[in-house]
Amino acid sequence: AGYFGGSVGSITDGSCYGLHSCSWAGYDSGSVGSITDGSCIGDYACTQAGYSGGSVGAIAGGSCNDHHACLYAGSSSGSVGDITGGSCYGYQACYLAGSGGGSVGDIADGSCYFMDACNSAGYFGGSVGSITDGSCYGLHSCSWAGYDSGSVGSITDGSCIGDYACTQAGYSGGSVGAIAGGSCNDHHACLYAGSSSGSVGDITGGSCYGYQACYLAGSGGGSVGDIADGSCYFMDACNSAGYFGGS
């Protein structure tokens, strides 16, 4: 829908339901308005939405749900608005969203939720807004967020929870804002965060809690802000932080 410079208005009220139902919506310089109210449900439902210079508005109200549903959304110089209201829920649901010079707005309200859900979001020069309100939850859920010159806003309010959840966030010249409010918690969760010339903001509010949670954070010429409020807490949690020219 809206492919190759075309346009479609909003998709609402449980419309466009099934496997691949809204894949490539707004692809290749096309546009689609908001996707709301439980629309576009099924595996790969919104894969590559807004991809390759295209645009899709907000995804809200439990839309674009099932495995891989928002894979590559807003990637390759495309854009997708805010993802809210428990949308994009499933395995790798928002994997590589906003990557490759693309953008995705805020991810909020328990959206992009399951294993690998936000893995590599904002990768390779892309951007993602803040991740809030218990979003991006599961094993590897926010690993490599903002990696390779990409950016992700703050990660707050119990978001990105699970083993390796924020491993290498802001790595290799990338950036991630503050990690706060009990976010990025579990073993190895913030391993290498802000390393290799990357950056991560302050880590506060009991975030990055677990074995080796902040191991080598800010190392290799990278940086991490203040670590406060019982954050980076467990055995080896801050081992080698700021190592090898980092801070």
C-alpha positions as CSV (number, residue, x, y, z in Angstrom):
1,A,0.0,0.0,0.0
2,G,1.3,3.4,-0.9
3,Y,4.3,1.9,-2.7
4,F,6.7,3.8,-5.1
5,G,5.6,7.3,-4.4
6,G,2.0,6.6,-3.8
7,S,0.0,7.4,-0.7
8,V,-2.7,5.8,1.5
9,G,-4.4,7.5,4.4
10,S,-4.7,6.0,7.9
11,I,-5.4,2.3,8.4
12,T,-7.7,1.9,11.4
13,D,-10.3,-0.2,13.3
14,G,-8.8,-3.7,12.8
15,S,-8.3,-3.4,9.1
16,C,-5.6,-5.1,6.9
17,Y,-5.4,-8.3,9.0
18,G,-3.2,-11.3,8.2
19,L,0.3,-12.6,7.3
20,H,2.3,-9.9,5.5
21,S,-0.9,-7.7,5.6
22,C,0.9,-4.3,5.6
23,S,4.5,-5.3,4.6
24,W,6.3,-2.6,2.7
25,A,3.5,-0.1,3.4
26,G,4.8,3.3,2.1
27,Y,7.9,1.6,0.6
28,D,10.2,3.4,-1.8
29,S,9.2,7.0,-1.2
30,G,5.5,6.3,-0.7
31,S,3.5,7.2,2.4
32,V,0.9,5.7,4.7
33,G,-0.8,7.6,7.5
34,S,-1.2,6.2,11.0
35,I,-1.8,2.5,11.6
36,T,-4.1,2.3,14.7
37,D,-6.8,0.4,16.6
38,G,-5.6,-3.2,16.2
39,S,-4.9,-3.0,12.5
40,C,-2.2,-4.9,10.4
41,I,-2.0,-8.0,12.7
42,G,0.0,-11.1,11.7
43,D,3.6,-12.4,11.2
44,Y,5.6,-9.8,9.2
45,A,2.5,-7.6,9.1
46,C,4.4,-4.3,9.0
47,T,7.8,-5.5,7.9
48,Q,9.8,-2.7,6.1
49,A,7.0,-0.2,6.6
50,G,8.2,3.2,5.6
51,Y,11.4,1.6,4.1
52,S,13.7,3.1,1.5
53,G,12.7,6.8,1.8
54,G,9.0,6.1,2.5
55,S,7.0,7.2,5.5
56,V,4.4,5.8,7.9
57,G,2.8,7.7,10.7
58,A,2.2,6.5,14.2
59,I,1.7,2.9,14.9
60,A,-0.6,2.7,17.9
61,G,-3.4,0.8,19.8
62,G,-2.0,-2.7,19.5
63,S,-1.4,-2.6,15.8
64,C,1.3,-4.4,13.7
65,N,1.5,-7.2,16.2
66,D,3.1,-10.7,15.8
67,H,6.5,-12.0,15.1
68,H,8.8,-9.8,12.9
69,A,5.9,-7.4,12.6
70,C,7.9,-4.2,12.4
71,L,11.2,-5.6,11.2
72,Y,13.2,-2.9,9.4
73,A,10.4,-0.4,10.0
74,G,11.5,3.2,9.1
75,S,14.9,1.9,7.8
76,S,17.0,2.8,4.8
77,S,16.3,6.6,5.0
78,G,12.6,6.0,5.7
79,S,10.6,7.0,8.7
80,V,7.9,5.7,11.1
81,G,6.3,7.8,13.8
82,D,5.9,6.9,17.4
83,I,5.1,3.2,18.2
84,T,2.8,3.1,21.2
85,G,0.0,1.3,23.0
86,G,1.4,-2.2,23.0
87,S,2.1,-2.2,19.2
88,C,4.7,-4.2,17.3
89,Y,4.6,-7.1,19.8
90,G,6.5,-10.3,19.0
91,Y,9.8,-12.0,18.3
92,Q,12.2,-9.5,16.6
93,A,9.2,-7.2,16.2
94,C,11.3,-4.0,15.9
95,Y,14.6,-5.5,14.9
96,L,16.7,-3.0,13.0
97,A,13.9,-0.4,13.1
98,G,15.1,3.0,12.1
99,S,18.5,1.7,10.9
100,G,20.5,2.7,7.8
101,G,19.8,6.4,8.1
102,G,16.1,6.0,8.8
103,S,14.1,7.0,11.8
104,V,11.5,5.9,14.3
105,G,9.9,8.1,16.9
106,D,9.4,7.1,20.5
107,I,8.7,3.5,21.5
108,A,6.3,3.5,24.4
109,D,3.6,1.8,26.4
110,G,4.9,-1.8,26.3
111,S,5.5,-1.8,22.6
112,C,8.1,-3.8,20.6
113,Y,8.0,-6.4,23.3
114,F,9.6,-9.9,23.1
115,M,13.0,-11.4,22.5
116,D,15.3,-9.4,20.2
117,A,12.4,-6.9,19.8
118,C,14.6,-3.8,19.5
119,N,17.9,-5.4,18.7
120,S,20.0,-3.1,16.5
121,A,17.4,-0.3,16.5
122,G,18.8,2.9,15.1
123,Y,21.8,1.0,13.7
124,F,24.2,2.4,11.1
125,G,23.4,6.0,11.2
126,G,19.7,5.7,12.0
127,S,17.8,7.1,14.9
128,V,15.1,6.0,17.4
129,G,13.5,8.3,19.9
130,S,13.2,7.4,23.6
131,I,12.2,3.8,24.7
132,T,9.9,4.1,27.6
133,D,7.1,2.5,29.7
134,G,8.3,-1.1,29.8
135,S,8.9,-1.4,26.0
136,C,11.5,-3.6,24.2
137,Y,11.4,-6.4,26.8
138,G,13.2,-9.7,26.5
139,L,16.5,-11.4,25.8
140,H,18.8,-9.2,23.6
141,S,15.9,-6.8,23.3
142,C,18.0,-3.6,22.9
143,S,21.4,-5.1,22.1
144,W,23.4,-2.9,19.7
145,A,20.8,-0.1,20.0
146,G,22.3,3.0,18.3
147,Y,25.3,0.9,17.1
148,D,27.7,2.2,14.4
149,S,27.0,5.9,14.4
150,G,23.3,5.6,15.1
151,S,21.4,7.1,18.0
152,V,18.7,6.2,20.5
153,G,17.2,8.6,23.0
154,S,16.8,7.7,26.7
155,I,15.8,4.2,27.8
156,T,13.6,4.6,30.9
157,D,10.7,3.2,33.0
158,G,11.7,-0.4,33.1
159,S,12.4,-0.8,29.4
160,C,14.8,-3.2,27.7
161,I,14.8,-5.9,30.4
162,G,16.5,-9.3,29.9
163,D,20.0,-10.9,29.6
164,Y,22.2,-8.9,27.2
165,A,19.3,-6.5,26.8
166,C,21.5,-3.4,26.2
167,T,24.8,-5.0,25.3
168,Q,26.9,-2.7,23.1
169,A,24.2,0.0,23.2
170,G,25.8,3.1,21.7
171,Y,28.8,1.1,20.5
172,S,31.1,2.0,17.7
173,G,30.5,5.7,17.5
174,G,26.8,5.5,18.3
175,S,24.9,7.2,21.1
176,V,22.3,6.3,23.7
177,G,20.8,8.8,26.1
178,A,20.2,8.2,29.8
179,I,19.4,4.7,31.0
180,A,17.1,5.2,34.0
181,G,14.2,3.9,36.1
182,G,15.2,0.2,36.4
183,S,15.9,-0.2,32.7
184,C,18.4,-2.5,30.9
185,N,18.4,-5.0,33.8
186,D,19.7,-8.6,33.9
187,H,23.0,-10.3,33.4
188,H,25.4,-8.6,31.0
189,A,22.7,-6.1,30.2
190,C,25.0,-3.1,29.6
191,L,28.1,-4.9,28.7
192,Y,30.3,-2.7,26.4
193,A,27.7,0.1,26.5
194,G,29.1,3.3,25.1
195,S,32.3,1.6,24.1
196,S,34.5,1.9,21.0
197,S,34.1,5.7,20.6
198,G,30.4,5.5,21.4
199,S,28.5,7.2,24.3
200,V,25.8,6.5,26.8
201,G,24.4,9.1,29.2
202,D,23.9,8.7,32.9
203,I,22.9,5.3,34.3
204,T,20.5,5.8,37.2
205,G,17.6,4.5,39.2
206,G,18.8,0.9,39.7
207,S,19.4,0.3,36.0
208,C,21.9,-2.1,34.4
209,Y,21.6,-4.5,37.3
210,G,23.1,-8.0,37.0
211,Y,26.3,-10.0,36.6
212,Q,28.9,-8.1,34.5
213,A,26.1,-5.6,33.8
214,C,28.4,-2.7,33.0
215,Y,31.6,-4.6,32.2
216,L,33.9,-2.6,29.9
217,A,31.2,0.2,29.7
218,G,32.7,3.4,28.2
219,S,35.9,1.6,27.2
220,G,37.9,1.9,24.0
221,G,37.6,5.7,23.7
222,G,33.9,5.7,24.5
223,S,32.1,7.3,27.4
224,V,29.4,6.8,30.0
225,G,27.9,9.5,32.2
226,D,27.4,9.1,35.9
227,I,26.4,5.8,37.4
228,A,24.1,6.4,40.4
229,D,21.2,5.2,42.5
230,G,22.3,1.6,42.9
231,S,22.9,1.0,39.2
232,C,25.4,-1.4,37.6
233,Y,25.0,-3.6,40.6
234,F,26.3,-7.2,40.9
235,M,29.5,-9.2,40.6
236,D,31.9,-7.7,38.1
237,A,29.3,-5.1,37.3
238,C,31.7,-2.2,36.6
239,N,34.8,-4.2,35.9
240,S,37.1,-2.4,33.4
241,A,34.7,0.5,33.0
242,G,36.4,3.3,31.1
243,Y,39.2,1.0,30.1
244,F,41.7,1.8,27.2
245,G,41.1,5.5,26.8
246,G,37.5,5.5,27.7
247,S,35.8,7.5,30.4
